[in-house]
Amino acid sequence: MAMQQSRLERENLEAHVDLCAERYRVLEEKLNRLENKVDSLAESVGKMAEKQTTDKVASNRLVIGAAGTVIAGLLSTIVLLLLNLQTVTPMMGS
């Protein structure tokens, strides 16, 4: 966006200085708003990363718990089969 100088600003140094001061004030306000937005965005990204880590840990716990349940079920089935096999074997031998 090109700044157009007024005739007054070209001819009067004080007017030029005042207008430049106003332009810099507006520019600084815009930079401050941009900085606030970037800070807010950085904070949001940090929260999302933290939540993702927390969700991953919870998901891992869920998978480990499910795997433990399946292993416990398989082990109990094997033990039951072995006990039944020992019970059936003496009957066959008689």
C-alpha positions as CSV (number, residue, x, y, z in Angstrom):
1,M,0.0,0.0,0.0
2,A,1.8,3.1,-1.2
3,M,1.6,6.2,1.0
4,Q,0.7,9.3,-0.8
5,Q,2.2,12.5,0.5
6,S,-0.1,15.5,0.5
7,R,1.1,18.8,-0.9
8,L,1.1,20.2,2.6
9,E,3.4,17.4,3.8
10,R,5.8,18.0,0.9
11,E,6.0,21.7,1.6
12,N,5.9,21.7,5.4
13,L,8.4,19.7,7.5
14,E,6.4,20.0,10.7
15,A,3.3,18.5,8.9
16,H,5.5,15.7,7.5
17,V,7.0,14.9,11.0
18,D,3.5,14.9,12.5
19,L,2.1,12.6,9.8
20,C,5.1,10.3,10.1
21,A,4.6,10.1,13.9
22,E,0.9,9.1,13.3
23,R,1.9,6.5,10.7
24,Y,4.5,5.0,13.1
25,R,1.9,4.9,15.9
26,V,-0.6,3.0,13.7
27,L,2.2,0.7,12.5
28,E,3.2,0.0,16.1
29,E,-0.5,-0.8,17.1
30,K,-0.7,-3.2,14.2
31,L,2.5,-4.9,15.2
32,N,1.3,-5.2,18.8
33,R,-1.9,-6.8,17.6
34,L,0.0,-9.2,15.4
35,E,2.4,-10.1,18.3
36,N,-0.6,-10.8,20.5
37,K,-2.1,-13.1,17.9
38,V,1.2,-14.9,17.4
39,D,1.5,-15.4,21.2
40,S,-2.1,-16.7,21.4
41,L,-1.4,-19.1,18.5
42,A,1.8,-20.3,20.1
43,E,-0.1,-21.0,23.4
44,S,-2.8,-22.9,21.5
45,V,-0.3,-25.0,19.7
46,G,1.4,-25.8,23.1
47,K,-1.9,-26.8,24.6
48,M,-2.7,-29.0,21.6
49,A,0.7,-30.7,21.9
50,E,0.2,-31.3,25.6
51,K,-3.2,-32.8,25.0
52,Q,-1.9,-35.0,22.2
53,T,0.7,-36.4,24.6
54,T,-1.8,-37.0,27.3
55,D,-4.2,-38.7,24.9
56,K,-1.3,-40.9,23.6
57,V,-0.5,-42.0,27.1
58,A,-4.1,-42.8,27.8
59,S,-4.4,-44.7,24.6
60,N,-1.2,-46.7,25.4
61,R,-2.6,-47.6,28.8
62,L,-5.9,-48.8,27.2
63,V,-4.0,-51.0,24.7
64,I,-1.8,-52.4,27.4
65,G,-4.8,-53.1,29.6
66,A,-6.6,-54.9,26.8
67,A,-3.6,-56.9,25.9
68,G,-3.1,-57.9,29.6
69,T,-6.8,-59.0,29.7
70,V,-6.4,-61.2,26.6
71,I,-3.2,-62.8,27.9
72,A,-4.8,-63.5,31.3
73,G,-7.8,-65.1,29.5
74,L,-5.5,-67.3,27.3
75,L,-3.4,-68.3,30.3
76,S,-6.5,-69.3,32.3
77,T,-7.8,-71.3,29.4
78,I,-4.5,-73.1,29.1
79,V,-4.5,-73.9,32.8
80,L,-8.0,-75.1,32.6
81,L,-7.2,-77.4,29.7
82,L,-4.1,-78.8,31.4
83,L,-6.2,-79.5,34.6
84,N,-8.9,-81.2,32.5
85,L,-6.2,-83.2,30.6
86,Q,-4.8,-84.4,33.9
87,T,-8.2,-85.4,35.2
88,V,-9.1,-87.3,32.0
89,T,-5.7,-89.1,31.7
90,P,-6.1,-91.1,35.0
91,M,-9.6,-92.2,33.9
92,M,-8.4,-93.5,30.6
93,G,-5.6,-95.4,32.3
94,S,-8.1,-97.3,34.6
